[in-house]
Each structure stands twice: as C-alpha cells, then as structure tokens.
Amino acid sequence: MLKKNYSKTGSSCRVTFKLPSDVSAEMVHLCGEFNDWSPTKHPMKKLKDGSFSVTVSLEPGQSYRFRYLLDNERWENDWDADAYVANQYGTEDSLITI
C-alpha cells in the first residue's frame, strides 16, 4: 500500500510504504532511487499485525524507482505501485510518481 500526503504548500510529500503480513519476512528495508538503493537506510517497522511500514518525505514532480528487500536476500515489488519499469537485472522495479 502507498499513501501520499502532500504538504499544504505542495513542496513535499510524505509517503507511507506498507507491506502486508503475508510477505513472510522478519526484516524489510525500503530501497530506491531516493536513498541510492541503500539496503539499510530505510528499515521498515514490523507492526503487531505482521505488516511492515515506513514513511519517507519525497520531492513532488518526480517519479522514483523502488523495491523492498526482505530478510537481506529477496526483492519484492509493491502491488500498489503507480507503474513497473524494467531494470538492468532483467526484472522490474516499482515506480511511484509524486
């Protein structure tokens, strides 16, 4: 799930990224162009229901590629992404447009 909350001036957007509990992971990190694909910069918090969530501020007027890294070994896309785009590894990245 992706939830976008724009500031009153429209100069920033807080995006909540959420993965459901059925991903069956112990640890999840949000990786994307906005953090140079860092596998550690945006750890997602595991909630009581087993889902994972993190909120990040992004600049409006752009699109960003991203994916979720589960347990430091498995990549997943977001089912609610605005689009999917091919990457250099022969798979696809999720895309969010702000």
VENRAJO-V615393 format. One record per residue. N is the residue number from 1. SS is DSSP state (2 for helix, 1 for strand, 0 for the rest). PSI is psi in degrees with one decimal (* if undefined). OMEGA is omega as a letter, one per 20 degrees, with the letter a starting at -180 (NA if undefined). Layout:
# VENRAJO-V615393
[[N,SS,PSI,OMEGA] [N,SS,PSI,OMEGA]]
This chain:
# VENRAJO-V615393
[[1,0,139.6,r] [2,1,126.7,r] [3,1,121.7,a] [4,1,127.8,r] [5,1,108.4,a] [6,1,146.6,r] [7,0,161.6,a] [8,0,-33.2,r] [9,0,-12.3,a] [10,0,11.8,a] [11,0,-12.5,r] [12,0,164.5,a] [13,1,125.5,r] [14,1,120.8,a] [15,1,126.1,r] [16,1,121.1,r] [17,1,129.2,a] [18,1,133.6,r] [19,1,137.7,r] [20,0,164.0,a] [21,2,-22.7,a] [22,2,6.7,r] [23,2,-14.6,r] [24,0,64.5,r] [25,0,157.2,r] [26,0,-26.1,a] [27,0,137.1,r] [28,1,139.0,r] [29,1,141.2,r] [30,1,122.9,a] [31,1,139.1,r] [32,1,-176.0,a] [33,2,-28.8,a] [34,2,-12.7,r] [35,2,27.0,a] [36,0,33.8,r] [37,0,31.4,a] [38,0,128.4,r] [39,0,4.9,a] [40,0,-15.9,a] [41,0,-37.0,a] [42,0,75.3,r] [43,1,143.0,r] [44,0,139.9,a] [45,1,130.8,r] [46,1,122.8,a] [47,0,168.1,a] [48,0,-33.3,a] [49,0,1.9,r] [50,0,-5.9,r] [51,0,170.3,a] [52,1,144.9,a] [53,1,146.7,r] [54,1,146.1,r] [55,1,133.3,a] [56,1,140.7,r] [57,1,128.8,a] [58,1,154.6,a] [59,0,126.9,r] [60,0,160.0,r] [61,0,12.2,a] [62,0,163.5,r] [63,1,143.8,a] [64,1,134.2,r] [65,1,144.2,r] [66,1,163.6,r] [67,1,167.4,r] [68,1,135.0,r] [69,1,113.0,a] [70,1,126.4,r] [71,0,31.9,r] [72,0,20.5,a] [73,0,-16.6,a] [74,1,130.5,r] [75,1,138.8,r] [76,1,147.8,r] [77,0,168.0,r] [78,0,128.0,a] [79,0,-22.0,a] [80,0,18.7,r] [81,0,153.1,r] [82,0,-28.2,r] [83,1,173.5,r] [84,1,139.5,a] [85,1,141.9,a] [86,1,144.9,r] [87,0,177.6,a] [88,0,-5.5,a] [89,0,7.7,r] [90,0,11.7,r] [91,0,-163.9,r] [92,1,153.0,r] [93,1,151.8,r] [94,1,152.2,r] [95,1,132.9,r] [96,1,134.5,r] [97,1,125.1,a] [98,0,*,NA]]
